[in-house]
Amino acid sequence: MEAYERLLTARDAKRSNIDFYINELFDDFIELHGDRLYKDDKAIVAGIGIFHDIPVTVIGHRKGKDTQENIECNFGMASPEGYRKAVRLMKQAEKFNRPVITFVDTPGAYPGVEAESNGQSNAIAESIACMSNLKVPVISIITGEGSSGGAIALAVADKVWMLENAVYSILSPEGFASIMWKDASRAKEACDIMKITAQELYNFGIIDGVIRENKKLIVTLDGMIYEELKSLQKKKPEVLVKERYMKFRKMDGLYNE
């Protein structure tokens, strides 16, 4: 498929969401709520589950399954409270030595007036900083859209994988087209320029692997997470932090081997 077709597939309302992956991959999942400052943001799911007898912290974006849930979850566009909830759970995971697994599917963080006044940019920056320094293994899977800072706030991981029809970019193609050409209708053209597909990003070394979307998806995803966790858990905390740091420095082109 062309890049724009994959974008449309990633946005499909019938696409499996985080609730599906939690139910299929984790046992005894307990969702935790609130940022302990203001409110609970339903656009971010966060909780504790069991993966192959390993206690893990699971965090991800939730778009909702129907119109009512879409509205309640703000179509997966998290507010500052959502990212503060995520940070709270990440710090808790580090305290109890639990690996962190995140699922990314968002058109971006919510840009509304209330979100901005409540510290949206600071909340995103805090989440990025927290993930950068976590002394436990972190695995991120981009399952649908992965756009802007709202996505990277949950994707600073030791290993980043993408489903083959997911997309990952600095902002939406419509936003890119609006900035570059003052014409959001050129989103299809923007998709080709931005290199947003899983295979393109894997070729560039931005992600660590691509997961095929077929009948064996859950089996493949389960095996990938298990193998990555086994490998990462053998590393000392300081090594995890250093390697994660160098991984993203290299992506930015700021590190020369």
C-alpha positions in Angstrom: 0.0 0.0 0.0 1.0 3.6 -0.5 1.8 5.8 2.5 -1.5 7.6 2.4 -3.4 4.3 2.3 -1.5 3.1 5.4 -2.4 6.4 7.1 -6.1 5.8 6.4 -5.8 2.2 7.6 -4.1 3.4 10.8 -7.0 5.7 11.4 -9.7 3.2 10.7 -12.3 3.3 13.5 -12.6 -0.5 13.3 -8.9 -1.0 14.0 -8.0 -2.9 17.2 -7.4 -0.6 20.1 -5.5 -0.8 23.4 -8.3 -2.7 25.2 -7.9 -5.5 22.7 -4.1 -5.8 23.2 -4.5 -5.7 27.0 -7.1 -8.4 26.9 -5.1 -10.6 24.6 -1.6 -10.1 26.0 -1.9 -9.6 29.8 -3.5 -11.4 32.7 -5.1 -9.8 35.7 -4.8 -6.2 34.4 -5.8 -3.6 36.9 -6.3 -0.1 35.5 -5.2 2.8 37.7 -6.7 6.3 37.5 -5.8 9.9 38.0 -2.8 12.2 38.1 -3.3 13.0 41.8 -3.4 16.7 40.9 -6.6 17.4 38.9 -8.5 14.6 37.2 -8.4 11.3 35.3 -7.8 11.5 31.6 -9.5 8.7 29.7 -7.3 9.2 26.7 -4.5 7.5 28.6 -4.9 3.9 29.9 -2.4 3.0 32.6 -2.3 0.0 34.9 -0.5 -3.2 36.1 -0.8 -6.6 34.5 1.0 -10.0 34.3 2.9 -11.0 31.2 4.3 -14.5 31.2 4.4 -14.4 35.0 6.2 -11.1 34.9 4.5 -8.1 36.6 4.5 -5.2 34.1 3.2 -1.7 33.8 1.1 -1.1 30.7 0.4 2.5 29.4 -1.2 3.6 26.2 -3.6 5.8 24.3 -7.2 5.0 24.0 -9.4 6.5 21.2 -12.6 4.7 22.0 -14.7 2.1 20.2 -17.8 4.2 19.3 -18.9 7.9 19.1 -19.6 8.1 22.8 -16.2 6.6 23.8 -14.5 8.7 21.2 -15.8 11.8 22.9 -15.0 10.6 26.4 -11.4 9.7 25.3 -11.1 12.8 23.2 -10.2 10.6 20.2 -7.0 9.6 21.8 -5.7 13.1 22.2 -4.4 13.2 25.8 -4.4 16.2 28.1 -1.7 17.1 30.6 -3.5 15.0 33.2 -3.1 11.9 31.0 0.7 12.3 30.7 1.0 13.1 34.4 -0.8 9.8 35.1 1.6 8.0 32.8 4.6 9.5 34.6 3.1 8.5 38.0 2.8 4.9 36.8 6.3 4.9 35.2 7.9 6.1 38.5 5.9 3.5 40.4 7.1 0.8 37.9 10.7 1.8 38.5 10.2 1.7 42.3 8.9 -1.9 42.1 11.2 -2.9 39.2 8.5 -3.6 36.7 9.1 -3.3 33.0 7.1 -0.7 31.1 5.2 -1.6 27.9 3.4 1.2 26.0 1.0 1.3 23.2 0.9 4.4 21.0 -2.1 5.4 19.0 -2.8 9.1 18.9 -3.2 11.9 16.3 -1.3 14.1 18.8 -1.7 15.6 22.3 -4.8 17.7 22.8 -4.0 21.4 21.7 -7.0 23.0 23.4 -6.9 26.1 25.5 -7.6 24.3 28.8 -4.8 21.7 28.1 -2.3 24.5 27.3 -3.2 26.4 30.4 -2.8 23.3 32.5 0.7 22.7 31.2 0.5 20.5 28.2 4.0 21.2 26.9 5.5 20.7 30.3 3.6 17.4 30.9 4.9 16.0 27.6 8.4 17.1 28.3 8.2 15.5 31.8 7.0 12.3 30.3 9.9 12.2 27.8 12.4 13.0 30.5 11.0 10.4 32.8 11.1 7.6 30.1 14.6 8.7 29.2 15.9 7.9 32.7 13.8 4.9 33.7 16.0 2.2 35.2 13.7 -0.6 34.0 13.1 -2.1 30.5 10.8 -0.1 28.3 9.1 -1.4 25.1 6.8 0.7 22.9 4.5 -0.6 20.2 3.0 1.9 17.7 -0.3 0.3 16.8 -2.1 3.0 14.8 -1.2 6.7 14.6 1.9 8.0 16.2 1.9 11.7 15.7 3.7 14.6 17.2 4.9 15.0 20.8 1.8 13.2 22.0 3.2 10.0 20.6 6.9 10.4 21.5 5.8 11.1 25.1 5.1 7.4 25.4 7.7 6.1 22.9 11.1 6.9 24.4 11.9 3.2 24.8 14.7 0.7 24.6 12.8 -1.0 21.8 10.2 0.6 19.5 8.2 -1.6 17.2 5.4 -0.8 14.7 2.5 -2.7 13.2 2.9 -2.8 9.5 0.0 -0.4 8.8 0.8 2.0 11.6 2.3 5.4 11.0 4.8 7.5 13.0 5.6 11.1 12.3 6.5 14.5 13.8 2.9 15.7 13.1 -0.1 14.8 11.1 0.3 14.9 7.3 -2.5 17.5 7.2 -0.6 19.6 9.6 2.6 19.2 7.6 0.8 20.2 4.4 -0.8 23.2 6.1 2.6 24.4 7.2 4.5 23.7 4.0 2.0 24.6 1.4 -0.9 26.3 3.3 -3.1 23.5 2.0 -4.2 20.6 4.2 -5.7 18.9 1.2 -2.2 17.9 0.0 -1.9 15.4 2.9 -1.4 12.5 0.5 1.6 14.2 -1.0 2.9 15.0 2.4 2.8 11.3 3.4 5.3 10.4 0.7 7.6 13.2 1.7 7.4 12.6 5.5 8.4 8.9 5.3 5.8 7.8 7.9 5.4 4.1 7.2 6.8 1.3 9.3 9.0 -0.1 6.6 10.5 3.3 5.8 11.2 4.0 9.4 12.7 0.6 10.0 15.0 1.2 7.0 16.1 4.5 8.5 16.8 2.8 11.9 14.2 4.8 13.7 12.3 1.7 14.9 13.5 -1.7 15.8 11.1 -3.9 13.9 7.8 -4.3 12.0 5.0 -6.6 13.0 2.9 -8.1 10.2 -0.8 -7.7 10.6 -2.2 -11.1 9.9 -4.0 -13.9 11.8 -0.8 -14.5 13.8 -0.6 -10.9 15.0 -1.1 -11.5 18.7 1.2 -14.6 18.7 3.9 -12.6 16.9 3.4 -9.6 19.2 3.5 -11.8 22.3 6.7 -13.5 21.2 8.4 -10.2 20.3 7.6 -8.6 23.7 8.8 -11.8 25.5 12.1 -12.1 23.7 12.8 -8.3 24.0 12.0 -8.4 27.8 14.3 -11.4 28.4 17.1 -9.6 26.6 16.6 -6.3 28.3 16.2 -7.7 31.8 19.7 -9.1 31.6 21.1 -5.6 31.5 22.0 -3.4 34.5 19.8 -0.4 35.0 22.6 2.1 34.3 23.3 0.2 31.0 19.6 0.5 30.0 19.6 4.2 30.6 22.9 4.8 28.7 21.9 2.7 25.7 18.5 4.3 25.5 20.1 7.7 25.6 22.5 6.9 22.9 19.8 5.3 20.8 17.8 8.6 20.6 20.9 10.8 20.3 21.9 8.8 17.2 18.4 9.2 15.8 18.7 13.0 16.1 22.0 12.9 14.2 23.8 14.4 17.2 26.0 11.4 17.9 28.7 10.3 15.5 30.2 6.9 15.9 
